[in-house]
Amino acid sequence: MTQVSRFMDELKKRAASELAGLSLPKAEKTVIKNWDFETLALNEVAPAAGIPAVAAGLVKEEDANTVIVVDGKIVYSKLSDSFKDVVIAPITEVADEHLSLVQEHLGKAAPYNANKLAAMNLINLNGGLFIYAPKNTVIEEALSVIYVQQDRSLINRNLIVLGQSAELKLVEAYVNDSKAIINLVTEVVVGDNAKLDHATMERLHADVTAYNSKRVHVQKHGRYDLSHGALSDGNVVTENLIGLVGEGAESEVNVVAIAEKTQKQNVTVMIEHLAPRTIGNIVNHGISQDEAQLVFNGIGKIHKGMKGSNAEQESRVMILSENARADANPLLLIEEYDVMAGHAAGVGKIDEEQIYYMMSRGVTRREAELLIIQGFLMPFVNEISNESVREELTKTIQAKISA
Amino acid sequence: MSQPVLNITDLRATVEDKEILKGVNLTVKGGEIHAIMGPNGTGKSTLASTIMGHPKFEVIGGSVQLDGEEVLDMEVDERGRSGLFLAMQYPSEVPGVTNSDFLRQAMQAQSEDGKDVPIFKFIRELDKNVSALEMNKDLPHRYLNEGFSGGEKKRNEILQMMMLKPKIAILDEIDSGLDVDAMRIVGNAVNSMRSSEFGCLLITHYQRLLDHIEPDYVHVMMQGRIVKSGGKELMKRIDTEGYEWIKQELGITDERVVIEDEPKARESIGSCATSDMFKI
């Protein structure tokens, strides 16, 4: 047994001992107590090598720098020389040379006892990657990782560490096409002056119940940018919680979410200013149609003494059907005077004046609506650096809104 | 192509149950430029919006025919495709939709055989018109009217008109928000479209625009109908003497039917939360 796995077992034991006292995450304005997160299927699996059908649209043969993980096992990996200094390993097989890193970071930004699901994630984990870009590693090309759930519950935990002044572009997609319980925790540490450009997409089946949590620490003058596409068909609790722990750290989080049919999507984005002169910006755009429910909770929190910080946020939801529901809850918690902060939030229907204007030029009502909705969601897509993922995302969005 | 004819007969319309148009009669043919003048609140913009089919206005009588087809039976988009164009007083902003994408889709919708608009031809024409209107080169890639100044919005309306080549264009106070230079540019653009296949109805309460676009016919609107028609001489007399003499001549004391108010930006605001709602 390696020292790393001994360390992790120790953490798991502690998580297990505290589990009974923990409650579900607080998904404000969504009742999740009856969602089934716990009937886990944790059987052994042996996924076939190669690109599974459900991920086919996300990766082309010619795409460089792609890793595909099925039910927690790496089944495909193609990396250029640019990534020779980057460690990419299953979280359950981290070599002992990285023991001190794992000890230093695992469970720090994403504590195992943050809530019941976080603890269950650690106790039962059966997938996930350890990605480490050492000090001064700067890579222009993007790394794509596709996580596929196939034959068991996916309990995935990633630990992503960027050393001082490292720069990485990481695109991650989570896909499946059948009923499943999925529990994802991604823990990110962006070192001093480092920069992570992170794009994530989640496209899970209608019968999926999922918890998708990202917890990030950004150190001195580091920068963490996230574009997240919440495009699943099932019920999902999403958390993107960013702690700006070092002076001058910055983060920008863009979320696009589509809720349709009877699904419920609860998305919380929090940027916490734990050091002076930190800058956070949250932009959430979503649509809710049919009988779906979409909730955006945007939180900017500036702690006392964190002078010169700036917390901005905007959440907007378009409601496209009579019975669809949506909430946009902006929250600014400011304990310091010498700061800037702002929020905007809105829930509404498509503006009839816009429809009239566009129709007057000859386009039909439906065409006008599609243009407006696409325009509302697309700026997010254009931020994604991987072309295959961007195309797939565009396709997914178009399919969802024109259904 | 033949000479289009727009026939407005005894058009009456209400907004929120108040009658604004009280029987408008007007014929605009290809090759002609008509100007409708008149003080604020006399129904000029209501006429434009009613012809285009704005949902706020309800037609209670009369007809509007384009080349013999009843426009009032058509949806707004059908009116657009039939060859009507309204340069709006307050064009909507549509974030996320670029000018060029929107224009291309509109041209696509209007192409008679449903064929794709050839991309190179489209770009060439767009570039040409953007320069003719002395607009910024980045305009095609900017979002539709978003963050445009008043003058830029008006030029953008004219740009759409030049690209879509309507049979009959109605320009609703295209001169408001334009400085002297922009007025000349817009005037030249409208003049460049003059042909027997294009008729134009200008709505304005200033005479300034008419220095650049010479109308063939001038109409004065008061109390929801056209009360006086003439040629250039009518325009010149209004320019020097105002409207008072017309009111006296016709025995009108209050020329208004509506106090036109500017549209307000609509926005619903989410709830502001209190500090202990979230603990994560």
HADDOCK unambig.tbl for C-alpha pairs under 7 A between the chains (distance, minus, plus):
assign (segid A and resid 328 and name CA) (segid B and resid 270 and name CA) 5.76 0.50 0.50
assign (segid A and resid 329 and name CA) (segid B and resid 270 and name CA) 6.23 0.50 0.50
assign (segid A and resid 329 and name CA) (segid B and resid 271 and name CA) 6.09 0.50 0.50
assign (segid A and resid 329 and name CA) (segid B and resid 272 and name CA) 6.68 0.50 0.50
assign (segid A and resid 329 and name CA) (segid B and resid 273 and name CA) 6.69 0.50 0.50
assign (segid A and resid 330 and name CA) (segid B and resid 272 and name CA) 6.07 0.50 0.50
assign (segid A and resid 330 and name CA) (segid B and resid 273 and name CA) 6.57 0.50 0.50
assign (segid A and resid 331 and name CA) (segid B and resid 272 and name CA) 6.57 0.50 0.50
assign (segid A and resid 331 and name CA) (segid B and resid 273 and name CA) 5.52 0.50 0.50
assign (segid A and resid 333 and name CA) (segid B and resid 275 and name CA) 6.26 0.50 0.50
assign (segid A and resid 345 and name CA) (segid B and resid 269 and name CA) 5.74 0.50 0.50
assign (segid A and resid 345 and name CA) (segid B and resid 270 and name CA) 5.20 0.50 0.50
assign (segid A and resid 346 and name CA) (segid B and resid 267 and name CA) 6.80 0.50 0.50
assign (segid A and resid 346 and name CA) (segid B and resid 268 and name CA) 5.30 0.50 0.50
assign (segid A and resid 346 and name CA) (segid B and resid 269 and name CA) 4.86 0.50 0.50
assign (segid A and resid 346 and name CA) (segid B and resid 270 and name CA) 5.19 0.50 0.50
assign (segid A and resid 347 and name CA) (segid B and resid 268 and name CA) 6.14 0.50 0.50
assign (segid A and resid 347 and name CA) (segid B and resid 270 and name CA) 6.63 0.50 0.50
assign (segid A and resid 348 and name CA) (segid B and resid 268 and name CA) 6.43 0.50 0.50
assign (segid A and resid 353 and name CA) (segid B and resid 92 and name CA) 6.64 0.50 0.50
assign (segid A and resid 354 and name CA) (segid B and resid 92 and name CA) 5.51 0.50 0.50
assign (segid A and resid 354 and name CA) (segid B and resid 94 and name CA) 6.74 0.50 0.50
assign (segid A and resid 356 and name CA) (segid B and resid 54 and name CA) 6.79 0.50 0.50
assign (segid A and resid 357 and name CA) (segid B and resid 91 and name CA) 6.98 0.50 0.50
assign (segid A and resid 357 and name CA) (segid B and resid 92 and name CA) 6.39 0.50 0.50
assign (segid A and resid 359 and name CA) (segid B and resid 76 and name CA) 5.80 0.50 0.50
assign (segid A and resid 359 and name CA) (segid B and resid 77 and name CA) 4.46 0.50 0.50
assign (segid A and resid 360 and name CA) (segid B and resid 52 and name CA) 6.91 0.50 0.50
assign (segid A and resid 360 and name CA) (segid B and resid 76 and name CA) 5.45 0.50 0.50
assign (segid A and resid 360 and name CA) (segid B and resid 77 and name CA) 5.24 0.50 0.50
assign (segid A and resid 360 and name CA) (segid B and resid 79 and name CA) 6.97 0.50 0.50
assign (segid A and resid 360 and name CA) (segid B and resid 80 and name CA) 4.98 0.50 0.50
assign (segid A and resid 361 and name CA) (segid B and resid 77 and name CA) 6.56 0.50 0.50
assign (segid A and resid 361 and name CA) (segid B and resid 80 and name CA) 5.00 0.50 0.50
assign (segid A and resid 361 and name CA) (segid B and resid 85 and name CA) 6.99 0.50 0.50
assign (segid A and resid 361 and name CA) (segid B and resid 106 and name CA) 5.79 0.50 0.50
assign (segid A and resid 362 and name CA) (segid B and resid 77 and name CA) 4.26 0.50 0.50
assign (segid A and resid 362 and name CA) (segid B and resid 78 and name CA) 6.24 0.50 0.50
assign (segid A and resid 362 and name CA) (segid B and resid 80 and name CA) 4.28 0.50 0.50
assign (segid A and resid 362 and name CA) (segid B and resid 81 and name CA) 4.73 0.50 0.50
assign (segid A and resid 362 and name CA) (segid B and resid 106 and name CA) 5.72 0.50 0.50
assign (segid A and resid 362 and name CA) (segid B and resid 109 and name CA) 5.88 0.50 0.50
assign (segid A and resid 362 and name CA) (segid B and resid 110 and name CA) 6.24 0.50 0.50
assign (segid A and resid 363 and name CA) (segid B and resid 77 and name CA) 5.63 0.50 0.50
assign (segid A and resid 363 and name CA) (segid B and resid 106 and name CA) 5.56 0.50 0.50
assign (segid A and resid 363 and name CA) (segid B and resid 109 and name CA) 5.67 0.50 0.50
assign (segid A and resid 364 and name CA) (segid B and resid 77 and name CA) 5.61 0.50 0.50
assign (segid A and resid 371 and name CA) (segid B and resid 97 and name CA) 6.58 0.50 0.50
assign (segid A and resid 372 and name CA) (segid B and resid 94 and name CA) 6.83 0.50 0.50
assign (segid A and resid 372 and name CA) (segid B and resid 97 and name CA) 6.81 0.50 0.50
assign (segid A and resid 375 and name CA) (segid B and resid 95 and name CA) 6.09 0.50 0.50
assign (segid A and resid 375 and name CA) (segid B and resid 96 and name CA) 3.54 0.50 0.50
assign (segid A and resid 375 and name CA) (segid B and resid 97 and name CA) 4.87 0.50 0.50
assign (segid A and resid 376 and name CA) (segid B and resid 95 and name CA) 6.65 0.50 0.50
assign (segid A and resid 376 and name CA) (segid B and resid 96 and name CA) 5.58 0.50 0.50
assign (segid A and resid 378 and name CA) (segid B and resid 96 and name CA) 6.80 0.50 0.50
assign (segid A and resid 379 and name CA) (segid B and resid 96 and name CA) 6.57 0.50 0.50
